[in-house]
Amino acid sequence: MPKKKNKSNISIKDILKGKFLVEEGSFNNWRFVFFLAVLAFISISSSHWADKKVIEIRKLQREVSDLKSEYSDIHKDLMQSQMESFVAEKVAIDSIKKSNIQPILIQSHD
């Protein structure tokens, strides 16, 4: 005797019409639909949260890049301003010149 497959009486047409939600014993179907809706909500909210984090990370990366560039420019200017030739050029405006006489060290005996 061949075994019969247990087929559900619900067809695709019944699913599209929503009959499985209104007939007897549909409470289990409603619980499953609610469970699927909750999972969909969690999935969507998680996706939005991840997108916001990606946008925030990109914004912070741009800011870090800008700050590194600014640091590089300021560091270059500082190094240039410490050079003897640069200092001599700036003080030449005030008619101050480099002395050819060695400085004298003053020592006090207390």
Disulfide bonds with the S-S distance in Angstrom:
none
